[in-house]
């Protein structure tokens, strides 16, 4: 049975830089598709305790094109999950570790 415990940690001052790195990677990987990406949620609030998960919100020019890029997103470590509380019904979960550089250019070119 999976662990369903929620882990809350003290604010980590590296969270903004980790979010910025993930945003840069997505902007590079999907130019002209993701028009704006924001770091949101509790990890975006300086000093707030939070679940240590970087949340990003992206605006896209075309949701069908984003769905068509699912394999390229998976190469970068993002995974899709259904979210019935949102109108689109789809969300992407970012990689567990946004602090380590990943070979985005090579991964995208190979996908």
C-alpha positions as CSV (number, residue, x, y, z in Angstrom):
1,X,0.0,0.0,0.0
2,X,1.5,3.4,-1.0
3,X,2.4,5.9,1.8
4,X,-0.3,8.5,1.9
5,X,1.4,10.6,4.6
6,X,1.7,14.3,3.7
7,X,5.2,15.7,4.4
8,X,5.4,19.4,5.3
9,X,8.9,21.0,5.5
10,X,10.3,24.3,6.5
11,X,10.7,26.9,3.7
12,X,13.6,26.1,1.5
13,X,15.3,29.2,0.0
14,X,16.3,27.1,-3.1
15,X,12.6,26.6,-4.2
16,X,12.4,29.8,-6.3
17,X,15.6,28.9,-8.2
18,X,14.4,25.3,-8.7
19,X,11.2,26.6,-10.1
20,X,13.0,29.1,-12.4
21,X,15.2,26.3,-13.7
22,X,12.1,24.1,-14.5
23,X,10.4,27.1,-16.2
24,X,13.5,27.8,-18.3
25,X,13.6,24.1,-19.3
26,X,9.9,24.1,-20.4
27,X,10.3,27.4,-22.3
28,X,13.2,25.9,-24.2
29,X,11.5,22.6,-24.8
30,X,8.2,24.1,-26.0
31,X,8.8,27.6,-27.6
32,X,5.6,29.2,-29.0
33,X,3.4,26.6,-27.1
34,X,3.7,27.5,-23.4
35,X,3.2,31.3,-23.5
36,X,3.5,32.0,-19.8
37,X,4.7,29.8,-16.8
38,X,4.4,30.8,-13.2
39,X,5.7,29.3,-9.9
40,X,2.6,29.0,-7.8
41,X,1.5,27.4,-4.5
42,X,3.0,27.3,-1.1
43,X,6.6,26.8,-2.3
44,X,6.3,30.2,-4.1
45,X,5.6,32.0,-0.8
46,X,8.8,33.0,1.0
47,X,9.0,31.7,4.5
48,X,5.9,29.4,4.3
49,X,6.1,25.8,5.3
50,X,5.0,23.5,2.5
51,X,5.0,20.1,0.9
52,X,8.3,20.1,-0.9
53,X,6.8,20.0,-4.4
54,X,7.3,22.8,-6.9
55,X,4.0,23.7,-8.5
56,X,4.0,25.5,-11.9
57,X,1.0,26.8,-13.9
58,X,1.4,27.2,-17.6
59,X,-0.7,29.0,-20.2
60,X,-0.8,27.3,-23.5
61,X,-1.8,28.4,-27.0
62,X,-3.5,25.1,-27.7
63,X,-4.3,22.3,-25.2
64,X,-4.5,19.6,-27.9
65,X,-0.9,20.5,-28.9
66,X,0.2,20.2,-25.3
67,X,-1.4,16.7,-25.1
68,X,0.4,15.8,-28.3
69,X,3.7,16.6,-26.6
70,X,3.1,14.2,-23.8
71,X,6.1,12.0,-24.8
72,X,8.4,15.0,-24.9
73,X,7.2,16.0,-21.4
74,X,7.8,12.5,-20.1
75,X,11.4,12.6,-21.3
76,X,11.8,15.7,-19.1
77,X,10.3,13.8,-16.2
78,X,6.8,15.2,-16.2
79,X,3.9,12.9,-16.0
80,X,0.3,13.3,-16.8
81,X,-2.5,12.7,-14.4
82,X,-6.3,13.2,-14.5
83,X,-7.7,16.0,-12.5
84,X,-11.5,16.1,-12.5
85,X,-11.6,19.3,-10.5
86,X,-10.2,21.3,-13.4
87,X,-12.1,22.2,-16.5
88,X,-9.5,20.7,-18.8
89,X,-9.4,17.5,-16.7
90,X,-5.6,17.1,-17.2
91,X,-2.6,18.2,-15.2
92,X,1.1,17.6,-15.4
93,X,3.2,16.6,-12.4
94,X,6.7,18.0,-12.6
95,X,9.8,15.9,-12.0
96,X,10.4,15.0,-8.3
97,X,13.7,16.9,-8.4
98,X,13.8,20.3,-10.3
99,X,17.1,21.2,-8.7
100,X,19.3,19.1,-10.9
101,X,20.0,20.1,-14.5
102,X,18.7,17.6,-17.0
103,X,19.8,17.2,-20.6
104,X,16.8,19.0,-22.0
105,X,18.2,19.8,-25.4
106,X,19.4,16.2,-26.1
107,X,16.2,14.7,-24.6
108,X,13.9,16.8,-26.7
109,X,15.9,16.2,-29.9
110,X,15.7,12.4,-29.3
111,X,12.0,12.3,-28.5
